């Protein structure tokens, strides 16, 4: 192992020359040394203050990496190949506060079988001082004393729940690896998740702001604290995913098997480095509270909308989890806050989107329910086969543009918009992927909606599936670009439905009303007023009957009291 030492620990003449030369030493032995460039700083490299020399030097990260790389190359035999790259993140146990003992973490895992298995792995590795671990399950133990190398293989897999993400799973794998490592070991963890490495590095850089800015920050704190009390020297290295590394490929296979294993639930409440842990219904909140409260408010709004009487029969709780609600609300409301002038076209388009989303389009079925004396028939005036409800308006076989053409239009919009943003051939098979989605399939009976599963009928009504959003996100990487593409595509798609289906239907209905003599607005108002007068009269009569009944009841009550008295 190589140690980075302060310049003041070297020769005094060397310290005197540091004022004029930007060099420093990394000692490997009594005979070898290598020099690297450094940057002048007032930060000390020693854990204890030194009064003899006020000048402090701080090396840059690239300079340290180059120096360590040179040391490793010089220490290898001639003709050998270097198998270990310079560390991406290097955490030395000398820089940690060792105020706690490991005994408090003896029952860190709530599941007894997980606790037992990790303890057994640690016991088997107790004779090793240098350990290499590939996260997600595959573990190799190596003890290198220049004379022999002992290799033993172990594996462990599990699953995580609540606030699930690939980064959370990677961090949980790193946590189990750190927990299973014996005390005072040199641990090198290989992972294909750069996000997990960055999360640990950012938490070490800004520990006070970790809980306000980082997701999964309690798991990161658990990794740091257990590595601290175990006196581990921890190093994280990035390996390329699916690059043929044997143990990384084995770890990926164990990840799939881990979905059937018990849930890994550590006792994060016992951490000393965390003052308070936020919980919701006894579950730890693994993201910043501001983001969580915003999501909570949006979730309440979505649940309230789903539980409306008009939606409860078509959207179940399981189906609700398949919907990208934020994008669905944005593409429905069309809120152009940054514009100074409103447009009638946008207002009409917004009205159409909201009515389509809430099943409030003035179809013949709705008109008959509201004005039965005006509209005696609610059958579709184009096909005369079914009632003209909202779904039938979009799926009527007599439409100039059928439902299959609408589906192809949406897929082409998604592919073309994503291709203009993404680079290379990342969108090569995107069209086939979208066509194979269950959420975009056209059911045999287009007049009904499945309450448990999304279909293209739901997409036409304004619900955006999460799977479609994830496919776009996978191509463009960032959420900002994915949101922009999804918003543009579905706004154009709803405009397409409004222009080529709804407007044609309204023209046909208006012509049908003229032919049946119900196009006179004055006559419509007269019938509506007569209907309202009838409703008011019936309500007044009911009120009078109730008052008579109440009076009789009061009289009987008075007589009864008189008899008792």
Secondary structure, 3 states (H helix, E strand, C coil): CCCCCCHHHCCHHHHHHCCCCCEEEEECCCCCEEEEECEEECCCCCCCCCCCCCCEEECCHHHHHHHHHHHHHHHCCCCCCCCCCCCCEEECHHHCCCCCCHHHHCCCECCHHHHHHHHHHHHHCCCCCEEEEECCCEEEEEEECCCCEEEEEEECCCECCCCCCHHHHHHHHHHHHHHCCCCCCEEEEEECCHHHHHHHHHHHHCHHHHHHHCCCHHHHHHHHHHHHHCCCEEEEEECCCCCCCHHHHHHHHHHHHHCCCCECCECHHHCCCCCCCCEECCEECCCCHHHHHHHHHHHHHHHHHHCCCCCCCCCCHHHHCCECHHHHHHHHHCCCCCCCCCCHHHHHHHHHHHHHHCCCCCCHHHHHHHCCCCCCCCECCCCCCCECCHHHHHHCCCCCCCHHHHHHHHHHHHHHHHHHHCCCCCCCCHHHHHHCCHHHCCCCCCCCCCCCCCCHHHHHHCCCEHHHHHHHHHHHCCHHHHHHHHHHHHHHHHHHHHHHHHHHHHHHHHHHHHHCCCCCHHHHHHHHHHHHHHHHHHHHHHHHHHHHHHHHHHHHHHHHHHHHC
